[in-house]
Structures are given as C-alpha cells and as structure tokens.
Amino acid sequence: MNDLAKATCAAALTGMLVGAAMVSTRTVSADTTAETLAFLRYAIGLVLLAPPALRRWSARFAARDLLAVAGLGILQFALLMLLLNHALAKLPAATCALVFSTVPLLTMCLAIGAGRERFSWPRMAGASVAVLGISVLLAPSAAPMQGGQDLPAWASLFGATFLGAACSLLYRPYLKKYPALCVSAFAMFVSVLFLAAVCLLRRAPLVPELSAVQWANVTFIGLSSGLGYFCLLWALGRLDASRVMAFQALAPITAVAIELLGASYSLSWRLVGAFVLVLSGVWFGTRDRRGAAPGPSPSSG
C-alpha cells in the first residue's frame, strides 16, 4: 500500500473515530462538565501519543514553529470545543451537526482562496453530495428550531466550523517540515495545559466521580482522540486538506451505525439513502486528483 492509499485510510479512520466518540460523549456528557470532559479527552489522548512521540523526537523545531503549533493546538482543541459546546447549549444538536458538516466545503473554499488548491468541480460536487446525505440523515431527528434569534450561539457555531476548516490548512506547512506524531503530541500537550487552566478558573473538577462504565466511555473518547488526531495530521501532510476533511462526513454515519447496533435507531429507506449519498460524495470528492496542486513530499510521520 503506497502513501496515498495509507493517507486515505487514515483520513477515513479519523472520520469514523469522531463518530464513535460522539456516541460515547453523549453517554457521559450528562455526568460531568464540558470543560472536564474536554480536558480528560485530550489528557488521555496525550498519554497515547507522548511515548512514541518522545522516542521519535529527533527533529529540531524552530522556536517560531513551536509557538505556531501551540497556537494551533489551542484553536483546534480548546477554543473549537468551547465554541461548539456553547452552540449546543442553545441550538438543536441536529442543526449544529448539519452546519459543522460543511467543514469540507469551507476547507475547499479557503484552500482555493489561499491558492493552496485549484478549483475542481468533481470534488466540489462530491462534498456537496456528502452534505446533502447528512441533511437527509439528520432531517428525521431535527427538533423544532430553538434559539433562532440567539446570535451569540449562531456565531459560536459558525466560528467552530471556520476553525475546523482553517486549522486543517494552517497545519500543513508544519507537517511538511516535522513528523506528524511530534506535531500532534506537542499541540495536544499545549491544549491540555490550556484546558486544565480553564477547568481551574471555572471550578470544574479535573477528575470527576464516575462509574466504571462512564470511565470506560471517557477512556475510549480519549484514546480515539489521540489516534484520530494523529491520523488526521498524518493524512493532512500527504493529501490536500479538502480531500482529507471530506472524510469527516463519515462521523455522523458511524454514530448512527453504532446506535443502530444498539437498537437506538431503526433502519429506514431515509437512512439507507443517507448512507448512499454520503459514501458516494466522499468517493467522488476524493477520487479526483486534477484539483490538487503538486507539492513536496512531507516528512515521515
């Protein structure tokens, strides 16, 4: 399997891990605060990434690059999560998920605007079909609009979506210079320190009282975050950002598939149609290579 195929598999795995973590997060979110859950999520992820990263820490990071990666870690983890949690407190979850699923389209638009990628109708059409599939999937569970006039909540939602797309582009120069594993671990380390400070300021417990089942869910969320984030950065170092982010459309599909197995969802033609649309969109959006601008080979992750 060549690097392109491996990067494609890594991007797909990231989308599926996000969806699986969504199910576990729903299970435990009522028993702890958003700040505590975010801190534990990335602290456990860091435990997974730190040992192999330290063993491979041979690259010398320029001080300027370390500061940039630290800033991206805070944006990608802490700020994005806090904005999204604020939006979820005011707006229906289905509405937030649908807006956030436009990250691949926004990533493509930002990449084209920044001159990182050339416009490609097949890839734009593929991303659009994937978003349409998610719309079909979420439509049955969409609650009546709440907080329609809550401008701060809508601003938080769009801000989180923008950060998700922008960070996927901003990481790429550093992934070409340094191993993805080291970049991942350092960015997560800085975000853990930042989130710990947020927990202390808001008097949220760093280690809450949870049952064994709840801790199992928290552990899975953390491990999936560590593995998923590394896979995301590793793929971003080898594929166009819009191509990688297109696989985030697999997140809600994976979440629904898990809930189907747990009998939380019943199989319907609408659900089958959503699967077909999303998977078709990802396939069309990632198979076209004409929109990709050639670049140098990234360093090994």
Secondary structure as GFF3:
##gff-version 3
##sequence-region A 1 301
A	DSSP	alpha_helix	3	28	.	.	.	ID=ss1
A	DSSP	three_ten_helix	29	31	.	.	.	ID=ss2
A	DSSP	alpha_helix	34	55	.	.	.	ID=ss3
A	DSSP	alpha_helix	63	73	.	.	.	ID=ss4
A	DSSP	pi_helix	74	79	.	.	.	ID=ss5
A	DSSP	alpha_helix	80	90	.	.	.	ID=ss6
A	DSSP	alpha_helix	93	100	.	.	.	ID=ss7
A	DSSP	alpha_helix	103	113	.	.	.	ID=ss8
A	DSSP	alpha_helix	121	138	.	.	.	ID=ss9
A	DSSP	three_ten_helix	139	141	.	.	.	ID=ss10
A	DSSP	alpha_helix	151	170	.	.	.	ID=ss11
A	DSSP	alpha_helix	172	177	.	.	.	ID=ss12
A	DSSP	alpha_helix	180	201	.	.	.	ID=ss13
A	DSSP	alpha_helix	212	236	.	.	.	ID=ss14
A	DSSP	alpha_helix	241	245	.	.	.	ID=ss15
A	DSSP	three_ten_helix	246	249	.	.	.	ID=ss16
A	DSSP	alpha_helix	250	261	.	.	.	ID=ss17
A	DSSP	alpha_helix	269	287	.	.	.	ID=ss18
###
